[in-house]
Amino acid sequence: MSEKKVLLHVENLKQHFKVSRRFTTKAVDGISFDIHEGETYGLVGESGSGKSTTGRSIIRLYEPTDGTIIFDGHDISGKLSPEDERYLRTNMQMIFQDPMACLNPRKKVKEIIAEGLEIHHICHTQAELDEKVNDVLDRVGLSREQATRFPHQFSGGQRQRVGIARALVMNPKLVIADECISALDVSIQAQVVNLMKDIQDEMGTTYLFIAHDLSMVKYISDRIGVMHLGHIVETGTTDEIFQNPIHPYTKSLLSAIPHPNPVVEKNRQAITYNKDEEGVIYENGHEHALSETHKVLATDEEFEKWMA
């Protein structure tokens, strides 16, 4: 994986929100990771750990408080030049969590999907525009007749497909999928994830896949970053995280996955993790490398204790 080009480099990213004069929420507090071209990087953690904020900061829906974001050789962390902004908007797209809230209820599906193409003047004729929209509708499993409908006329799974089509019609290099399957039922989740994998094989798209469903992350991701309270506590390949978890928080997440075998499930022990009881202070830790890809955030004493 390491010989592939790094498409996205995030270093010491911080996203703080001032709540009142005295209090600031540190939603993301100094995280670093790389995503290579053509891979899927899964970002997992419980609700409120800063996953979605990370995605929104990278695509610049939020102004990052601090840190460096390099996307395909373009520095997109500070004030954006018009060229960098155009490059970012055409080559990075996001699939949002709530399929209804992110679609304009007053616009037809074909207008929603074509919006990016029109803003950036990517198509020169109406026929070319229609062809691109129809092509992407076929690809996500919607019929061309549905292009003239409004979002409320679709089911949740179909709406999410519209959201995926809107992201993919730009042919982006990186797609940030923010909990894009959590609002769907299980059979539809599998369809959507398989669709994303097929598109990746076909077009070489890179994904930042944000989710809290670990079984789905295991299925789609090449590498995984485990996030807790604004810090990435462990990162590694899918096998490393699932076969050899080191951080107690990673272990507690894995222990919560239900097992399909009822006999095993009956004896499954969920591990609880409380960072205050454990005395873990993330700010004091630094990265310990177990291999080239597997790293854990810990102090030297914690690392020795967890490795024992």
Phi, psi and omega in degrees: 000328188288340180282347176288151181293141176283118181274320181231126178240117180246126182228123175052044181287128177234138176224102181251142179242125179281115183271314177215187183298324185263340192241131176235130175273124178266083185294318176230127191231072173083057179257151179223135173197163176239148171237126181272158182300132174080005180254168174247121178255116181270132177246114185239161180159167181288171177300138178085010181272352176105012183294307182295323179298321177301311180300318182290328178289321182295319182274003174067035166283333171247152174275112183299140179292319183198163176111173183240134174234115177250118180245111177052042178086355179258129176279112184247023185269329182265216175286129186276134171284158180305324180293314181294322180296317179296318180298316180297314185291333181268337186250354176232130181228162182231139171254121189272166187289314185261109187293339180273318186292337185264003177250134181290115185293343183269355183250148175286159185302320182294327178289322179297313183292323186278354188303313181297319180298321181288318181300318185265007177052048183278328178257143184263337180231161179296324180297320179295320179297311180299320181296318179296317180296314179297321181297316183286329175297316176302317186295323181267008173081028173248152181273156182294333179295334183283354184296336183265006179272167177261158184305326183290349180271007181246158172280171182301316180295321179292323178297320180295327176295324176297317178299320178293319179298319180298322180288321188277340184296336179280353184054056187283160176279326181230131175243126176263110182261103186266100180048043192286354180242357187292336181272001186252157177280166197300318182295324179288324178305314182298319179298315183294317181292320177297322177299316180296322179294318180299317181294323178296317179297322185283316189249354180071027181292146176257138181240140160255107189257107183262125183199165170243001176271102188293328181294324178289321179297320179300322184289322188260336192269147171272319177227156185229138170245128181261124187245138177214125177049047175084003180236143170274111187271336179203142177218146181181179175291164181304317180296318182297317181292319184278326183272329187221063179288138182253313185288136181301331178292319177299317179299320182292323177295315182293326182289345182272354182286123178296147180256136183293335180277118186298329180292315179292319182299322181298327183261005183291129178254117177280131180268131176262145181231125175232113188295328180290319177295323180285344181075027182272126174241109187300326182297334182278342186278164171219169186287131172248128182264124174270330175208187181298328184254338188261116182226147181231140176270116182195160167280168181301320182293316180299318182299315178298316182297315183289328180287333180291000000 
